[in-house]
Amino acid sequence: ALVDVPLFWTLMCLMFGVVLLINHICPLEAIDLLTLIICVTGYGASLVLLIYLIAFRCRRGRSNRYIWTSIFVLVS
């Protein structure tokens, strides 16, 4: 978690920086940008929790590790 959370926040800030740069070409209203920030924050938090749940589930031996990886890719 000490690596995942700062990495997520760094990538999210970079992504919103790109959105703000493109905003000059295709302007977004403030409510749209706020909605986008809330949705991405919620999605990122749930994705980090999903990764930890899958890691905890696959911790014991080789129990369906590749099936969980495929499901994670499809969900993302």
Secondary structure by P-SEA (a helix, b strand, c coil): cccaaaaaaaaaaaaaaaaaaacccccccaaaaaaaaaaaaaaaaaaaaaaaaaaaaacccccaaaaaaaaaaaac
